[in-house]
């Protein structure tokens, strides 16, 4: 074979390799709470640019980050949506699998709604009462030991609560909403009770203490209902005794069917969530695999669109479907990180 033919063959091979390694369609996984916002941006990208609409899968925050961190090759997801911050151990998992350049994008606030069918009389619940309703182990009457959760009705916890069966439709372990609920309710309540702190001394390296605080009962009272929050809404309309746990945006979308309970006498609203007055408020994120920016040309355009005022601003498209916006300075700071592909480090997660 002549030198010219060899060169042409190598050139053709390079073109084929590039064609096989690059792709136009973005792959997104993660949080069911962030899913409607991410899907809206995906549809906007598909309708206003030359790029195809990205594929968005609702896998739950934990499941999505696991897929995202599985490797850096082109077949792995480009973005992981999250209804909580990435954990240190997740960042380490990414790094161990070659995903070493990640940018964190903060998009807005969300509250965890504790909801029920709108036709049933609502009630107020405290964080402590909510924790006692769903925990696997609760303090004994004398407060000196932990016992298997005996509570079957809300009135068993406190006589001021309704004489209603406790049944809670909630997210599975793979969900960021579940992680946030455990942290903001169970951990927050139980880490202040001596019966827990005396029995479960903190392991500074592994935080085993917090795992003990976060164990949810498995006796049929708490019913894991998958990553589809709309399914929980449907279940609430069929079981008036039940309450459900899901992101505030789903409460907003279904306010003709369900209502939110007040927690510590505070109703979930955009104002109470953005000000952190509502006790079960959290931030929402997505994570970008920067090593895919060259191979997936649409990725930069999608992330810039997501962070634009058009989408996450005070009058943005996402606010119309339930996003609770960041203040202007925080939005601008978050946008700069994405535009500059700022690398996430363990230090920044602290």
N, C-alpha and C positions, 0 to 999 in steps of 0.2 A: 504493500500500500504506500502511495506517495505521501510526502509530508503534507501536501495540500489536502489530500483526502483525510488524513489523520486529523488535521486541524479542524476540518469541517465536521468530522464525526464527533470530536470532542466538544465543539461548539453546540452541535445538535443535542448532545447528551446533557450539556449544561443547561440548555433551555428546557429540556424535558424534566430535569431534576428540579429546576426552579418552579416549573408549572405544577409539579407534584407536591412540592413542599409548601408553596403559598396557597392561600385560599381566601375567598372573598367574604364568606359568611362567618360571622362571629359566633362563638360558642359560649353561652353564659349559663351558669348553674347557681344554686344557692337558695337563700331565704324565701319562704312563701310570703312573708310580709313585704319584702322589697320587690317581689315578682311583678305586681301590677304596675309599679313605677318603672321598672326595668323594661317591661313589655311595651309600655307606652312610648318610651324613648326608642325602642327597637322599631316600632311601627312608624314613628316619625322619621327615623333614619331611612327606612325602606321606601317611604313615600316622597322624600325630599332630596334624595341623593341617588347616585348611580349604583350604590351598594345594595345587595339583597337584605331583607329583614333578618336580623340576627335570630338565632335559635335560643330561646330562654326556657330553662327547665327549673321547676320548683322542686328542689331536692332537700330543702332544709339547710340552715346555715352550716351546721357541722358536716353534713354529708357533702355539701357543695365545696367547702374548703378542702375536704379530704380529696375530692376529685381534682380540684384546682392544684393541689400540692403533690399530686401523684407523679408529676414529671414536667419537663419543659418542652417535650417534643410537640409537634404541630397538631397531633391528635388529641391533646389535652385541652381543657377549657381555657379560654382567654381571660375570663372574668368570673369572680365569685361574689355573689350578693350576700350580705350579712346583716342581720338585725341585732348584732352586737359586734364589738371589736374582735379582731383576730386574737387568739390566745398565744402566749409565748410558746407553748408546746406545738401549736400549729405552725408558727413561723419556723420553728426548728425542723419540723417535718418537711416543710417546703424546701428548706435549705439542704437537708439531707438527700432530697430527691432532685437536686439541681435547679430548683426554682429559687434563685438567689436575688432577683431584682423585681420587687413588688412595690406598687404605689397604692397607698390607701386613700380612698375618696369618701369623705363625709358628705352625705347628701341632705340630711334633715333629721327631724325628730319623729318619734312615734310613741304612742302609749300602748301598754298592754291593757286591753279592755276586758273587764269581767262582766259578761253580758248574760241576758236572759230574754225569754220571749216577751215581747212588748205588751202582751195581753195580761200578764201576771203582775201583781203588786210588787214593786221594787223595794229594796231595802239597802241600808248601809252596812258595810262590813269593814272591820279594821284589818290591818295587815296581820296582826297576831291571830285573829279569828280565822282568816284565810289560810294562814300557815298551819294552824291546828286542824283545819278541815282536810288538808291534803297530805300531811306528813305521815310517813310510815310509823314513826314512833313519836309519842307525845309525853309530856311530864305526867306523872301520877298525881293524884289529888293532893298528896302531901308535898309534891314538888321535889322529892328526894331521889326519884328514879325515873327511867323512861320505860314506857309500856307500849304494847301494840295499840295502834289507834282504835279506840272503841266508839268513836263518834259516828252515828248513823244519820242524825238529823242536825240541822243548824242549831236548834234550840238545846241540843245536848251540850254544845260548846258554851252557849250563853242564853239564858232564858229570854233575853230581849230580842233574840233572833227568831225568824219564823219557824214554825213546827213543820219544816219541809225536809224531805229526804235530801241528803248531800249526794249529788251526782255531778261530776265535773267533766265536761268534754274538753280535752286539752291537747296540745301538741306532743309529739313523740320526742325521744331523747336526741334525735338528730337536729332538732329545731333550735334556732337562735332564740325564738320566743320562749321556749322551755328553759333555756339557759338563763335568760334575763329574768324570768319569773322566779326561778330558784334563787338567783342572786338577790333580787330586789325584795322578795317576800320571805322565803324560808331562811336564807342565810342572815338577812338583816334582822329578823326576829330572834332566831335561835342563838346567834352569837352573843346575845345579851343575857341569856338565861344561864345561871350557874349550873343547872342540871346537865346542860350540854357542855359547857366549858370545862367542868370538872371531870367529865367522863372522856371527852375527846380533846386531849391536849394537842395543841397545834404542832404539826410537823413542819418546820420552817422550809424544808426543801420541797415537799410534795403537796402541802396544804390539804392533807388528808382530812383535817378538821372540817373543811368546807364540804367535802364529799359526804360526810356523815350528816351535816346539817341539811343537805339537799335531797335526801332520799324521799321520794314520793310513794305513797301507799299503792299496793298492787292487789287490793282485795275487791276490786270492781267499782270502787267509788270514783276513782280517777280513771277515765276511759280515754286512752290514746286514740286520737282521731285522724292520724295521718298529717300530711303537709298541706292539705287542701282546706283552708280556713272557711271557704264557702260551705263545705260539708258540715262544719260545726254549726254554722248558722242554720242550716236545714234541720239538723238534729234538735236544736233549741226550739224551733217552731213545732216540732212533733212531741217534745217532752217538756211541758211547762214547769216541771219541778227542777229542771237542770239549769246549770250555769255553764258558760263556755269561756275559754281563754283564747284570745286572738288579737291581732294588731288593730289599732284604732281605725285605720283606713277601712277595714271591713265593717266596723260598726257604722261608720259614716255612710258607706255604700248601701247598708241594709237597715237604715234607721226606721223604715216602715215596718220592719219585722222584729227587730231586737232593740233593747235599750241597755245602756251600761249601768252597772251598780256604782254607787259612790264608794270610794275607798278612803277611809279616815275622813268621811264627810266631804270629800272633794270629787266632783264629777269629772270624767275625762272630756276635755274640750281642747281645741287648739291652743287656747290661752294658758290653761293650767298645765298642759304638757310642755309647751315651749318654755314656760317659766320654771319648770320642775316642781311646781306645787303639787301636781298629781303624783302620788307616791310610786306609781309603776310606769315611769317614763324612761325612755332610752333613746340612743342615737342609732342611725342607720348608715350603712356603708356599702361600698363595693370595692373589690381588690383587683388590680390590673397586673397581668403577667407581662412585664415590659419586654421580655425577650421575644414576644410575639408581634411587637409593633411593626417590624419590617416585613414579616411573613404574612401578616393579616392587615392589609392596608386600611380596612374599614375601622380598625380598633381605635386609632387615634381620633377619628372623626366622631365615632360613637361616644367616647369618653368626654370629648370636648362638648358635644351636644348635651349630654347628660348634665354636665356641670354648668351649662349656660343659664342665663336669666330666663330664657325662653322656657326652660324646663323646671328649674328649682327656685326661681325668683319669687318675689312676693305676689306677682300676678302670673306666675308660670303655669304651664299645663298640668304639672303634677300636683299643684295645690288644689286643683279642681277635683282630683280623685283622692284627696285625703292626706297628701304630704304636708307636714307641719314644718314650715320653712325656718332656716337658720337666720340669724340677724345678718345684716349686710357685711360687716367686717369678717365674721366667721365664714360666710359664703365665699368671700373674696380670697381669704386665706386658703380655704379648701380647694378652690379653683386653681390657685397658683401651684399648689402641690401636684395637681393632676397635669396641668399644662407643662410643668417642668419635669414630669416623671420622677418626682422625689422618691428616693429609695426608702422603704420602710425598714427600720432596724428594731432590735429588741429593746434598745434604750428608749425609742420613741413610743413603744407600747406601754411603758411604765406610767 
